[in-house]
Amino acid sequence: MQWSPEDIKVIIPIGGEATRMRPLTVETSKATVRLLNRPLLEFPILELAKQGVKEFIFGVKGYVNYKSLFDTFKEGIGFSARYRIKPRVHFKYQPRVDSVGNADSVRINMDYYRIDDITLVIQGDNLIKLDLKKLVDYHLSKGAIMTIVLKKWHDVREFGVADLGEDMKIRKFVEKPKEGEAPSNLINTGVYVLSPKIRDIFASDEVSAMREEGKMDFGKDIIPCLIQKGYPVYGYVTDSLWFDVGTPERYLEAMRVLLESLDEHEMGGKRIDQSKRIFVQGTSPDSIRRRNVIAMKYRKGRMKIEGSVLIGRHCQIGNNVYLENSTIDNFSILRNNVRVVRSSIMDRAFIGEGVVIENSVIARHVEIRGGARIIGSVIGDDVVIDADTEIVNSKIYPHKVINANSKIHDTVLT
């Protein structure tokens, strides 16, 4: 069968509440949480758009998911212009029909948009690099109704796990196996290639009955059902980069790996030290001027940077600042003597004099006043943390105000 990337439709089910990522996802869809100074979902979309895919459908459910995705991506014109993609990509959205699982979201959108082409399903909280041609050619060569991208993983307990036959056909699939029940170390990445014939299966009486019972999750319901019925479901094992950014801890690990491994052009910034991975973003005259100030301070030893660091546009950084393996997002201000280690500071944050931030995620528009220490914590949007406060292993939900000299340890402030 002849195919081209323009034929491929990509559906991205985004329906959950992302409770494990809270407080970052209280008012923001997990797919648009900022990672390396851009929405998380932009990474896999750009990866596929550069390979020629033109149509992406967001299987959104709920107000927060829809508002976040539409306000960020709209119809795709801005995304296409930013990355110089011609002809442009098109972003579409699930009609206001509530789905009862990620497979149901795919069913709804395949029907609504009358998709009779090969469909690629990816997840809104995953980062992955894929060779689309290899994957689709493999799927077609097997005559598969569904091909699941698998990856060897060290801890399989939170994932679906596949047992492959010699021909790569999946013989058994166990969702989130208990200790000793995993049939292999090959986990489901949440990336699926679907034959158009899957629509007939979705329309069958059996699947309709499953839907009535609310059983339309790919991992728990649809994949085991397809295998049990003898449909050709195959595994495709990848060794490419993949992350499930499902928790703040995984978010920071993904940040670290991307900082260390992305190509220079993928970082979206200019290198200010050819011997280190230190990048400062910005292309307008105003942001270039800010970048030059940061580069000058670094060269003169008025700030120290170790490891891999990404600094966004229009950032203002004081003297004697120490940055290590971290990201600082656009329009953020760091006063003198700030220390940021293995942390993400999102856009328009204000970090006061002498603040220490380690192994933490600081969300958007946060203000942290002088002398505060934030260790191993997650701070939600628009939080104000007063001077000389200590926050350790805690989560602070959006819009909270933390009084001066507070000590908060192992606490969730909702």
C-alpha positions as CSV (number, residue, x, y, z in Angstrom):
1,M,0.0,0.0,0.0
2,Q,1.3,3.4,-0.9
3,W,0.9,6.1,1.7
4,S,2.3,9.5,2.5
5,P,2.6,11.4,5.8
6,E,-0.1,13.8,4.7
7,D,-2.5,10.8,4.8
8,I,-1.8,10.1,8.5
9,K,-4.3,11.5,11.0
10,V,-3.0,11.9,14.6
11,I,-5.5,11.7,17.4
12,I,-4.3,12.8,20.9
13,P,-6.8,11.8,23.7
14,I,-6.6,14.4,26.5
15,G,-9.4,13.7,29.0
16,G,-7.9,13.0,32.4
17,E,-7.6,15.4,35.4
18,A,-3.9,14.6,35.8
19,T,-4.1,14.3,39.6
20,R,-0.6,13.0,40.0
21,M,0.8,16.2,38.4
22,R,-1.0,18.5,40.7
23,P,-0.6,21.3,41.6
24,L,0.8,22.1,38.1
25,T,-2.5,20.8,36.5
26,V,-5.1,22.4,38.8
27,E,-5.9,25.1,36.2
28,T,-3.9,23.8,33.2
29,S,-4.1,20.7,31.1
30,K,-1.1,18.4,31.6
31,A,-0.5,18.6,27.8
32,T,0.2,22.3,28.0
33,V,2.4,22.4,31.2
34,R,5.5,24.2,30.2
35,L,8.7,22.0,29.8
36,L,11.9,23.6,28.4
37,N,10.0,26.8,28.0
38,R,7.3,25.5,25.7
39,P,4.1,23.5,26.1
40,L,4.9,19.8,26.7
41,L,2.7,18.6,23.8
42,E,4.6,20.8,21.4
43,F,7.5,18.3,21.4
44,P,5.8,15.3,19.9
45,I,3.6,17.4,17.6
46,L,6.7,19.1,16.1
47,E,8.5,15.8,15.8
48,L,5.6,14.5,13.6
49,A,5.0,17.8,11.7
50,K,8.6,17.8,10.6
51,Q,8.0,14.4,9.1
52,G,5.1,15.7,7.0
53,V,2.0,15.1,9.2
54,K,-0.6,17.8,8.6
55,E,-3.6,16.9,10.7
56,F,-3.8,16.6,14.5
57,I,-7.0,16.1,16.4
58,F,-7.1,16.9,20.1
59,G,-9.5,14.4,21.8
60,V,-10.3,16.9,24.6
61,K,-12.7,16.3,27.5
62,G,-13.6,18.8,30.1
63,Y,-13.2,22.6,30.4
64,V,-9.6,22.8,31.6
65,N,-8.3,20.5,28.9
66,Y,-10.2,22.2,26.1
67,K,-9.4,25.8,27.2
68,S,-5.7,25.0,27.7
69,L,-5.4,23.3,24.3
70,F,-7.4,25.7,22.3
71,D,-5.9,28.8,23.8
72,T,-2.4,27.4,23.3
73,F,-2.6,25.9,19.8
74,K,-5.8,27.3,18.2
75,E,-6.1,26.1,14.6
76,G,-2.3,25.7,14.0
77,I,-1.5,28.9,12.1
78,G,0.8,30.3,14.8
79,F,2.5,26.9,15.4
80,S,3.2,26.5,11.7
81,A,4.5,30.1,11.4
82,R,6.8,29.7,14.4
83,Y,8.4,26.5,13.0
84,R,8.2,27.5,9.3
85,I,6.0,24.5,8.4
86,K,4.5,24.8,4.9
87,P,1.8,23.9,4.0
88,R,0.7,24.6,7.6
89,V,-0.6,22.0,10.0
90,H,-4.3,21.9,11.1
91,F,-5.4,21.4,14.7
92,K,-8.9,20.1,15.2
93,Y,-10.8,19.4,18.4
94,Q,-13.2,16.7,19.6
95,P,-16.9,17.8,19.5
96,R,-18.5,18.3,22.8
97,V,-19.3,14.6,23.3
98,D,-18.0,13.1,26.5
99,S,-15.8,10.0,26.1
100,V,-15.6,7.2,28.6
101,G,-12.0,6.4,27.9
102,N,-9.1,7.2,25.6
103,A,-10.3,4.6,23.0
104,D,-13.7,6.1,23.1
105,S,-12.2,9.5,22.3
106,V,-10.5,7.9,19.3
107,R,-13.8,6.3,18.2
108,I,-15.7,9.6,18.5
109,N,-13.2,11.5,16.4
110,M,-12.7,8.9,13.8
111,D,-16.5,8.9,13.3
112,Y,-16.9,12.7,13.4
113,Y,-14.0,13.5,11.0
114,R,-14.8,10.4,8.9
115,I,-11.3,9.1,9.1
116,D,-10.7,6.3,6.6
117,D,-6.9,6.6,6.7
118,I,-4.2,5.2,8.9
119,T,-4.5,6.8,12.3
120,L,-1.7,7.4,14.8
121,V,-2.6,7.8,18.4
122,I,-0.2,9.5,20.8
123,Q,-0.7,10.6,24.4
124,G,-0.8,14.2,25.6
125,D,1.7,13.7,28.4
126,N,4.3,11.7,26.5
127,L,7.5,12.7,24.8
128,I,8.7,10.5,22.1
129,K,11.0,10.5,19.0
130,L,9.7,8.4,16.2
131,D,10.7,7.5,12.7
132,L,7.1,7.6,11.2
133,K,8.0,5.9,7.9
134,K,9.6,2.9,9.6
135,L,6.7,2.6,12.0
136,V,3.9,2.8,9.4
137,D,5.7,0.5,6.9
138,Y,6.1,-2.0,9.7
139,H,2.4,-1.8,10.6
140,L,1.4,-2.4,7.0
141,S,3.9,-5.2,6.4
142,K,2.3,-7.1,9.3
143,G,-1.3,-6.5,8.2
144,A,-2.0,-5.3,11.7
145,I,-5.3,-4.0,12.9
146,M,-3.2,-2.2,15.6
147,T,0.5,-1.8,16.2
148,I,1.7,-0.8,19.7
149,V,5.0,1.0,20.2
150,L,6.8,-0.8,23.0
151,K,9.9,0.1,24.9
152,K,12.1,-1.8,27.4
153,W,11.7,-0.4,30.8
154,H,13.2,-1.0,34.2
155,D,10.0,-0.6,36.4
156,V,6.9,-1.9,34.6
157,R,4.4,-1.7,37.4
158,E,2.7,1.5,36.3
159,F,2.4,0.5,32.6
160,G,0.8,-2.0,30.3
161,V,3.2,-4.9,29.5
162,A,3.2,-7.0,26.4
163,D,4.3,-10.6,25.7
164,L,5.5,-11.0,22.1
165,G,5.6,-14.1,19.9
166,E,8.5,-14.7,17.5
167,D,6.7,-12.9,14.8
168,M,6.2,-9.8,17.1
169,K,2.5,-10.5,17.4
170,I,1.3,-9.7,20.9
171,R,0.2,-12.9,22.7
172,K,-0.7,-11.3,26.0
173,F,-1.1,-7.9,27.5
174,V,-1.2,-7.1,31.2
175,E,-2.1,-3.6,32.4
176,K,-0.2,-2.4,35.5
177,P,0.9,-5.9,36.5
178,K,1.4,-6.9,40.2
179,E,4.7,-8.1,41.5
180,G,5.8,-11.2,39.5
181,E,2.9,-11.0,37.0
182,A,4.7,-9.0,34.2
183,P,5.1,-11.2,31.1
184,S,8.2,-9.1,29.9
185,N,9.9,-5.8,30.4
186,L,8.3,-4.3,27.3
187,I,5.9,-1.5,28.2
188,N,3.2,0.2,26.2
189,T,4.3,3.7,25.3
190,G,0.8,4.8,24.5
191,V,1.6,5.2,20.8
192,Y,-0.6,3.2,18.5
193,V,-1.0,2.8,14.7
194,L,-4.6,1.9,13.8
195,S,-5.9,0.4,10.6
196,P,-9.1,2.1,9.3
197,K,-10.8,-1.3,9.9
198,I,-10.7,-0.5,13.7
199,R,-13.9,1.6,13.0
200,D,-15.8,-1.6,12.3
201,I,-14.7,-3.1,15.6
202,F,-15.6,0.1,17.4
203,A,-19.1,-0.2,15.8
204,S,-19.5,-3.8,16.8
205,D,-22.2,-4.9,19.4
206,E,-19.5,-6.2,21.7
207,V,-17.6,-2.9,21.9
208,S,-20.8,-1.0,22.1
209,A,-21.7,-3.0,25.2
210,M,-18.3,-2.3,26.6
211,R,-18.9,1.4,26.1
212,E,-22.2,1.1,28.0
213,E,-20.2,-0.3,30.9
214,G,-17.6,2.5,30.7
215,K,-14.9,0.1,29.5
216,M,-13.2,2.0,26.7
217,D,-9.6,2.4,27.9
218,F,-7.0,1.1,25.4
219,G,-4.8,-0.6,28.0
220,K,-7.4,-2.0,30.3
221,D,-10.1,-2.9,27.9
222,I,-9.6,-2.6,24.1
223,I,-6.1,-4.1,23.7
224,P,-6.9,-7.2,25.8
225,C,-10.2,-7.6,23.9
226,L,-8.6,-7.4,20.5
227,I,-5.9,-10.0,21.5
228,Q,-8.5,-12.3,23.0
229,K,-10.6,-12.2,19.8
230,G,-7.6,-13.0,17.7
231,Y,-7.2,-9.7,15.9
232,P,-3.6,-9.1,14.5
233,V,-2.1,-6.8,17.2
234,Y,1.6,-6.3,16.8
235,G,4.4,-4.8,18.9
236,Y,7.0,-2.4,17.5
237,V,10.0,-2.1,19.9
238,T,11.8,1.3,19.9
239,D,15.0,2.4,21.6
240,S,14.3,6.0,20.9
241,L,13.7,8.7,23.5
242,W,10.4,8.3,25.4
243,F,9.0,9.7,28.6
244,D,5.7,9.5,30.4
245,V,5.6,12.9,32.1
246,G,3.0,11.8,34.6
247,T,4.4,13.1,37.9
248,P,6.6,16.1,39.0
249,E,9.5,13.7,39.5
250,R,9.2,12.4,36.0
251,Y,8.8,15.9,34.7
252,L,12.2,16.9,36.3
253,E,13.8,13.7,34.9
254,A,12.5,14.5,31.4
255,M,13.8,18.0,31.7
256,R,17.2,16.8,32.7
257,V,17.5,14.3,29.8
258,L,16.2,16.8,27.2
259,L,18.6,19.5,28.5
260,E,21.5,17.0,28.1
261,S,20.5,15.4,24.8
262,L,18.5,17.7,22.5
263,D,20.2,19.0,19.4
264,E,21.3,22.6,19.5
265,H,18.6,23.7,17.0
266,E,16.0,22.0,19.1
267,M,16.8,24.0,22.2
268,G,15.5,27.1,20.6
269,G,18.2,29.3,22.0
270,K,21.7,30.5,21.2
271,R,24.7,29.0,22.9
272,I,26.7,31.4,25.0
273,D,29.6,29.0,25.9
274,Q,30.8,26.7,23.1
275,S,32.2,24.2,25.6
276,K,29.0,23.9,27.7
277,R,25.3,23.4,27.0
278,I,24.1,26.8,28.1
279,F,21.4,28.4,25.9
280,V,19.6,31.7,26.0
281,Q,16.5,32.2,23.9
282,G,15.3,35.2,22.0
283,T,15.4,36.6,18.4
284,S,13.9,40.1,18.7
285,P,16.2,43.1,19.2
286,D,15.0,43.6,22.8
287,S,15.4,39.9,23.8
288,I,18.8,39.8,22.1
289,R,19.9,42.8,24.2
290,R,18.8,40.9,27.3
291,R,20.7,37.8,26.1
292,N,23.8,39.8,25.6
293,V,23.7,41.1,29.2
294,I,23.4,37.6,30.5
295,A,26.3,36.4,28.3
296,M,28.4,39.3,29.5
297,K,27.8,38.6,33.1
298,Y,28.6,34.9,32.6
299,R,31.9,35.7,30.8
300,K,32.9,38.1,33.5
301,G,32.2,35.7,36.3
302,R,29.3,37.7,37.8
303,M,27.1,34.6,37.5
304,K,28.1,30.9,37.5
305,I,26.4,28.2,35.4
306,E,27.1,24.5,35.6
307,G,25.7,21.5,33.6
308,S,23.0,22.1,31.0
309,V,20.9,25.2,31.4
310,L,18.2,26.9,29.2
311,I,17.2,30.5,29.8
312,G,14.2,32.0,28.1
313,R,13.5,35.4,26.5
314,H,13.6,38.7,28.4
315,C,15.0,37.2,31.6
316,Q,16.7,39.5,34.1
317,I,19.4,37.8,36.2
318,G,21.3,39.5,39.0
319,N,24.9,39.1,40.2
320,N,26.4,36.1,42.0
321,V,23.6,33.8,40.7
322,Y,24.3,30.1,40.5
323,L,22.4,27.9,37.9
324,E,22.9,24.2,37.5
325,N,20.9,21.7,35.2
326,S,17.8,23.9,35.2
327,T,15.4,25.9,33.0
328,I,14.4,29.5,33.5
329,D,11.4,30.5,31.4
330,N,10.5,33.8,29.7
331,F,10.2,37.1,31.5
332,S,11.5,35.7,34.8
333,I,13.5,37.8,37.2
334,L,16.2,36.4,39.5
335,R,17.7,38.8,42.0
336,N,21.3,38.7,43.4
337,N,22.7,35.6,45.1
338,V,19.9,33.2,43.9
339,R,20.8,29.5,43.6
340,V,18.8,27.2,41.3
341,V,19.8,23.6,41.0
342,R,18.0,20.8,39.1
343,S,14.8,22.8,38.9
344,S,12.3,24.3,36.5
345,I,11.2,27.9,36.9
346,M,8.3,28.7,34.6
347,D,7.5,32.0,33.0
348,R,7.2,35.4,34.7
349,A,8.5,34.2,38.0
350,F,10.1,36.6,40.5
351,I,12.8,35.1,42.6
352,G,14.1,37.4,45.3
353,E,17.5,37.9,46.7
354,G,19.3,34.9,48.2
355,V,16.5,32.4,47.4
356,V,17.6,28.8,47.1
357,I,15.6,26.4,44.9
358,E,16.7,22.8,44.5
359,N,15.0,19.8,42.8
360,S,11.7,21.7,42.5
361,V,9.2,23.0,40.0
362,I,8.1,26.6,40.2
363,A,5.0,27.3,38.1
364,R,3.9,30.4,36.3
365,H,3.8,33.9,37.8
366,V,5.1,32.8,41.2
367,E,6.8,35.3,43.6
368,I,9.4,34.0,46.0
369,R,10.7,36.7,48.3
370,G,14.2,37.1,49.7
371,G,15.9,34.3,51.8
372,A,13.3,31.6,51.1
373,R,14.4,28.0,50.6
374,I,12.4,25.7,48.3
375,I,13.7,22.1,48.3
376,G,12.1,19.0,46.6
377,S,8.8,20.9,46.2
378,V,6.2,21.9,43.6
379,I,4.8,25.4,43.7
380,G,1.6,26.1,41.7
381,D,0.7,29.1,39.6
382,D,0.5,32.6,41.1
383,V,1.7,31.6,44.6
384,V,3.4,34.2,46.8
385,I,6.0,32.9,49.2
386,D,7.1,35.5,51.7
387,A,10.7,36.1,52.9
388,D,12.8,33.6,54.9
389,T,10.3,30.8,54.3
390,E,11.4,27.1,54.1
391,I,9.4,24.7,52.0
392,V,10.6,21.1,51.8
393,N,9.0,18.1,50.0
394,S,5.7,19.9,49.7
395,K,3.1,20.9,47.2
396,I,1.5,24.4,47.2
397,Y,-1.6,24.8,45.1
398,P,-2.3,27.9,43.0
399,H,-2.9,31.4,44.4
400,K,-1.8,30.6,48.0
401,V,0.1,33.2,50.0
402,I,2.7,31.8,52.4
403,N,3.6,34.1,55.3
404,A,7.1,35.1,56.2
405,N,9.3,32.7,58.3
406,S,7.0,29.8,57.7
407,K,8.4,26.2,57.8
408,I,6.4,23.8,55.6
409,H,7.7,20.2,55.4
410,D,6.0,17.2,53.8
411,T,2.7,19.1,53.3
412,V,0.1,19.6,50.6
413,L,-1.6,23.0,50.8
414,T,-4.7,22.8,48.6
